Amino acid sequence: MSAPTQPADLVILGGGSGGYAAALRGAELGLSVVLIEKDKVGGTCLHRGCIPTKALLHAAEVADSAREGEQFGVKTSLAGIDMAGVNDYKGGVTAKLYKGLQGLIKSRKITYVEGEGKLVSPTAVAVGDTTYEGKHVLLATGSYARSLPGIEINGTSVITSDQALELERVPSSVIILGGGVIGCEFASVWKSFGADVTIIEGLPHLVPLEDESSSKLLERAYRRRKIDFSLGSRVSKVTTTEDGVSVELENGKSFEAEIVLVAVGRGPVSQGLGYEEAGLTMERGFVMVDEYMQTNVPTISAVGDLVPTLQLAHVGFGEGILVAERLAGLPVVPIDYAGVPRVTYSEPEVASVGLTEAQAKEKHGEVEVLTYDLGGNGKSQILKTQGAVKLVRAKDGPVVGVHMVGSRVGELVAEAQLIYNWEALPDEVASLIHPHPTQSEALGEAHMALAGKPLHSHS
Ligand SMILES: Cc1cc2nc3c(=O)[nH]c(=O)nc-3n(C[C@H](O)[C@H](O)[C@H](O)COP(=O)(O)OP(=O)(O)OC[C@H]3O[C@@H](n4cnc5c(N)ncnc54)[C@H](O)[C@@H]3O)c2cc1C
């Protein structure tokens, strides 16, 4: 192995959301940074996750608009989906962002190393014959799509989101195993593109981590959209047949489709990378960290999907920034994960921040809940979307949970995030004038109603 030169302040293994955010912020703060990436900087989010799926969802929205123009008095029809065209558009978005990110990395004078790295000591990562020494090492190797025991991903008829993003045709029918965020987003895309879609979820509801009221609203919307789902029963067997795939459930039901998407969660990429050998505390493959993203080895931190926090790109960004700032000697505060906004970008969208009603009851005892139906919101009526804004507050205290369902409500969660994180009282939000006619008024009106002065609602 080549002799190490001067150790860098920070050596980062993995250039996804968590790793590259730490690199950018670290370099900005004057740290010398080495960023090691085996594939493409930007990681899952940019190349196989957030961005390509949201491009597909936008194409799906365009398809719906074309199909449904008549209800707005516009004569349109959907002639079909040209997947090559959709993929070109999706690829174009990713390529532009990828180029921009590469430029940023370069401009911040980060030493970018292309290659597969392995932790070889508490202060060093080796890539081939070269060892990169650092005063500190940040592990950010991310996650991969998991499957279930006995279900083999063959990449053609039984696929994960990685292959789903590369499909060159719209399948005639799809079974989606897993009704979480990724499963529900693909269900939405494929239904809009004209496929028959069935979601199988072992838990009693779709998007099971959300407030139950949001799950029920999404289920109602999916029923209207004729997206089928089976809840509360797990898969027992998946068999490939001549025409596609057959799925059997533990409750005896069975389903057939052209393809099966396995969307049952993501596991940490941590095997064979020298983590155990370095003495890191690990659980189920995740690297364990404290609230400052510090592992049990003082020179090693870890962030992103590799650690057991919310698997979201913006969580990776936040954790990466926290590590960079801590190493640069800035004061840092632990992340309040309940205060991180969550969005499922399906049609309709599901967005939330803070505690569900059940969690709030557990934490605060008595709570007050208010649900404002989007039926009373002008802009939602213009868009012809249905849904609601639900607020949960601690009794006589601040708002501790905001839960929304409806087209475009993902954009509203940024305001909801301020309300939760600044511990706003309903009265304080009620006194802020929201622009008319926007969907943000639904948030304002919900707070007015909760503060006891409803305007366009009965309560
Ligand atoms: C289909 C899908 C849709 C999603 N949509 C959203 C969304 O809308 N919003 C959202 O917030 N999140 C979304 N996510 C989640 C988001 O993509 C992840 O939370 C985020 O990418 C995690 O960032 P990370 O840096 O921890 O890991 P990753 O992005 O996975 O990056 C890890 C990087 O490490 C590299 N690496 C691994 N091992 C090595 C090694 N030995 N040597 C060198 N490099 C290595 C990998 O190549 C990879 O680039 C989605 C995920 C998926 C799969």
The ligand as a Gaussian input file, in Angstrom:
#p B3LYP/6-31G(d) Opt

LIG

0 1
 C      -37.115000       4.712000      -4.736000
 C      -36.675000       5.639000      -3.652000
 C      -37.293000       6.859000      -3.525000
 C      -36.879000       7.743000      -2.510000
 N      -37.495000       8.955000      -2.429000
 C      -37.104000       9.818000      -1.457000
 C      -37.696000      11.107000      -1.373000
 O      -38.556000      11.487000      -2.169000
 N      -37.273000      11.943000      -0.392000
 C      -36.320000      11.570000       0.508000
 O      -35.985000      12.360000       1.394000
 N      -35.732000      10.346000       0.447000
 C      -36.097000       9.468000      -0.513000
 N      -35.485000       8.249000      -0.610000
 C      -34.465000       7.898000       0.413000
 C      -33.111000       8.524000       0.080000
 O      -32.742000       8.193000      -1.229000
 C      -32.083000       8.033000       1.081000
 O      -32.534000       8.290000       2.386000
 C      -30.742000       8.728000       0.893000
 O      -30.246000       8.514000      -0.405000
 C      -29.729000       8.213000       1.932000
 O      -28.516000       8.838000       1.728000
 P      -27.146000       8.143000       2.174000
 O      -26.072000       9.126000       1.885000
 O      -27.270000       7.618000       3.536000
 O      -26.999000       6.858000       1.252000
 P      -26.940000       6.675000      -0.320000
 O      -27.640000       7.753000      -1.033000
 O      -27.389000       5.273000      -0.563000
 O      -25.415000       6.847000      -0.665000
 C      -24.453000       5.948000      -0.264000
 C      -23.330000       6.017000      -1.266000
 O      -22.237000       5.256000      -0.785000
 C      -21.632000       4.608000      -1.867000
 N      -20.894000       3.455000      -1.340000
 C      -21.393000       2.380000      -0.679000
 N      -20.390000       1.558000      -0.327000
 C      -19.234000       2.108000      -0.772000
 C      -17.893000       1.738000      -0.728000
 N      -17.501000       0.606000      -0.140000
 N      -16.979000       2.544000      -1.284000
 C      -17.352000       3.709000      -1.900000
 N      -18.613000       4.107000      -1.974000
 C      -19.555000       3.320000      -1.422000
 C      -22.784000       4.206000      -2.770000
 O      -22.360000       4.007000      -4.094000
 C      -23.707000       5.410000      -2.619000
 O      -23.473000       6.376000      -3.626000
 C      -35.844000       7.366000      -1.615000
 C      -35.219000       6.134000      -1.754000
 C      -35.617000       5.279000      -2.756000
 C      -34.914000       3.954000      -2.900000

